[in-house]
Structure formats: C-alpha cells, structure tokens
Amino acid sequence: MRALYFASGALALVACTEMAGGTLPLGAGYRDPADQCVRVGENDFTNQFLGDASDLVGCPVDYEGTGVFMTETGAVLVAVADGYELYSVPLR
C-alpha cells in the first residue's frame, strides 16, 4: 500500500506496511490521557518500527486531527494496522 502525503511543502512518498491479523498493544493517549492517538507497545509486528529515537503512536484511521498531529509532533506514517495509522514520532 502506498500513500501520498505533503510534508513541509514537498511531495513525499511513504511506503506503508499493512498488518495481517493480530492486535496492536495499545496504551494510553499520547499527548493527553483523552487523546485519540495512543502509544503503541511492542509485539512481533511493531518491533520493526520501534527505536530509541522515536515513539510509536497509533491514530484511528478516520481521525480528523491527523494533519495537526503530524505537524505538531513531526510524525511520519510507517504502517496501517487494526484500524490505526501507525506513526514514528521523533523524541524531542
């Protein structure tokens, strides 16, 4: 699956991985306990996206605040799984 996104005024092509089955280990809201975007934990699928320099965050596929979330956090879409878009968010 490929998705086109405009990032910093330039066209960026992002290759996305879609998870086949399984469930995401979802945590609390990322920026606020009531936030629809949540921290995503570690499992066999998410391991490939976890790192020391970023957080893995999942936002519902139909979340209307995705653009604002990406702009405010510097998030980069890395996958789509279980109804969530998964983002790598650099630590600040």
Secondary structure, DSSP 8 states (H G I E B T S, - for coil): -EEEEEETTEEEEEE-EE--S----EEEESSSTT-SSEEE---TTGGGG-BTTEEEEEEETT-TTHHHHHHHHT-EEEEEETTEEEEEEE--
